[in-house]
Structure formats: C-alpha cells, structure tokens
Amino acid sequence: YDTKERVYLDYDQVMDLCETFNILYCKPLFCGSLDKAQNYQLEFPSTIFSMFSLPKILNCNNFAEGIVIKPLKNTILSTTKGYNRVIYKRKHPKFIEAKSKFLPQSKFSFKSAYSGDNLVAEYELLALLNTNRIQSAVSKSGYPNNAEQVSSLKLFIIDDIFVDYITDNFEEHT
C-alpha cells in the first residue's frame, strides 16, 4: 500500500520490494489466465512450512486450505458495496468455515429474520461456528493457556463470525 498516493501497489512491485528488503511474502503458485487459475487443483500439499525453513511433516496430509487468485497488476472493481480490489479466495471444501446444516441453499432477508422470529438468523450464526473456524482462530492467536486468553479467543471467534455473517448478508439488510 502506497501511503502517499493511497493506492495499492501492483503485486509484482510488492514482490520486488520484498525480495529487495528480504521480507517474507507468499510467492505465486501459478501465473496465467484467470480460467486456468479458477481451475487450479485445490488439494495440494501446503508450501508454507518451507517459507519458515521448517521440515516437511511426514506421514501427514498437510494440505493447503485453498488459494488466492488476484491479478499481478492492481485491478479495482466497482460493486454495489463500493470499490474493491479484485481478489478471489477459493477454499478446499474441507476447510470451509460456513457450513449451514439448517438452511443449506437458503438466502433470507435480514429484516424478516430479526423483525419476528430470530430462529433463522440464530441458525445461520451457529452454522458459522465450527471446528475449522476455531482451529483457524487458534492458529492466528495461539493456544489459550489461561482464562483471559480463552475469553480473548472467544471474542476473536465471535467477531470473525459476525464479520462473515454481515459480509455475506450485507445486501439483504440495507
């Protein structure tokens, strides 16, 4: 991010700067067309351990959670939510954090869910709480060793759930 111009740098510029100043960054797994990137095989061994000079985990399926697809040149897209950089995340189904057992294909109105019966919204929020989300939170904040850290982890998870919920349903409650 260029703080003077208030614009994001192109990723190829970011990579050059990271290389120049020896800053850790994620190197592309693939460069090519959007069509080929969208069809990139999602089940592949994680390469993150090698970035930290860690040994490969033997006898373990240490798969990557997914991939991030973005252009090397910064691209801005105008949407109903404003202007956004073009970045698309594809997660392997094993790592998806929002699995609704209650309403598998439904989209509902935020207003109607909260104007009377809160049951639908409650189920949708509970569906966002799952093992993958908790493991993801622990990997970001560390394993809690005391009551204060457990409380902090709970707040982190709740905040993460609400951010996903609001993001996924934003157009429906305006």
Solvent accessible surface area in square Angstrom, and as a share of the most:
residue,aa,sasa,rsa
1,Y,117,0.44
2,D,42,0.22
3,T,103,0.60
4,K,187,0.79
5,E,120,0.54
6,R,183,0.67
7,V,78,0.45
8,Y,91,0.35
9,L,49,0.24
10,D,31,0.16
11,Y,40,0.15
12,D,37,0.19
13,Q,86,0.38
14,V,41,0.23
15,M,32,0.14
16,D,94,0.49
17,L,83,0.41
18,C,13,0.08
19,E,104,0.46
20,T,98,0.57
21,F,132,0.55
22,N,144,0.74
23,I,98,0.50
24,L,98,0.49
25,Y,35,0.13
26,C,78,0.47
27,K,129,0.55
28,P,58,0.36
29,L,89,0.44
30,F,77,0.32
31,C,85,0.51
32,G,60,0.58
33,S,58,0.37
34,L,111,0.55
35,D,94,0.49
36,K,131,0.55
37,A,12,0.10
38,Q,78,0.35
39,N,110,0.56
40,Y,59,0.22
41,Q,123,0.54
42,L,21,0.11
43,E,67,0.30
44,F,29,0.12
45,P,78,0.49
46,S,14,0.09
47,T,66,0.38
48,I,85,0.43
49,F,44,0.18
50,S,67,0.43
51,M,57,0.26
52,F,112,0.47
53,S,104,0.67
54,L,103,0.51
55,P,110,0.69
56,K,124,0.53
57,I,90,0.46
58,L,140,0.70
59,N,164,0.84
60,C,72,0.43
61,N,121,0.62
62,N,50,0.26
63,F,51,0.21
64,A,15,0.12
65,E,80,0.36
66,G,21,0.20
67,I,16,0.08
68,V,86,0.49
69,I,18,0.09
70,K,77,0.33
71,P,52,0.33
72,L,68,0.34
73,K,119,0.50
74,N,49,0.25
75,T,59,0.34
76,I,94,0.48
77,L,98,0.49
78,S,78,0.50
79,T,55,0.32
80,T,123,0.72
81,K,99,0.42
82,G,30,0.29
83,Y,168,0.64
84,N,69,0.35
85,R,88,0.32
86,V,53,0.31
87,I,66,0.34
88,Y,106,0.40
89,K,141,0.60
90,R,54,0.20
91,K,72,0.31
92,H,18,0.08
93,P,81,0.51
94,K,119,0.50
95,F,53,0.22
96,I,66,0.34
97,E,29,0.13
98,A,48,0.37
99,K,97,0.41
100,S,29,0.19
101,K,176,0.75
102,F,95,0.40
103,L,47,0.23
104,P,99,0.62
105,Q,170,0.76
106,S,51,0.33
107,K,137,0.58
108,F,32,0.14
109,S,51,0.33
110,F,47,0.20
111,K,126,0.53
112,S,67,0.43
113,A,5,0.04
114,Y,93,0.35
115,S,97,0.62
116,G,58,0.55
117,D,93,0.48
118,N,77,0.39
119,L,82,0.41
120,V,50,0.28
121,A,1,0.00
122,E,90,0.40
123,Y,72,0.27
124,E,30,0.13
125,L,32,0.16
126,L,92,0.46
127,A,11,0.08
128,L,13,0.06
129,L,84,0.42
130,N,33,0.17
131,T,87,0.51
132,N,32,0.16
133,R,1,0.00
134,I,69,0.35
135,Q,108,0.48
136,S,18,0.12
137,A,3,0.02
138,V,36,0.21
139,S,93,0.60
140,K,139,0.59
141,S,70,0.45
142,G,37,0.36
143,Y,167,0.63
144,P,23,0.14
145,N,125,0.64
146,N,77,0.40
147,A,84,0.65
148,E,139,0.62
149,Q,78,0.35
150,V,59,0.34
151,S,59,0.38
152,S,67,0.43
153,L,19,0.10
154,K,120,0.51
155,L,121,0.60
156,F,84,0.35
157,I,16,0.08
158,I,85,0.43
159,D,90,0.47
160,D,41,0.21
161,I,14,0.07
162,F,93,0.39
163,V,82,0.47
164,D,43,0.23
165,Y,6,0.02
166,I,67,0.34
167,T,76,0.44
168,D,79,0.41
169,N,12,0.06
170,F,80,0.33
171,E,106,0.48
172,E,54,0.24
173,H,39,0.17
174,T,108,0.63
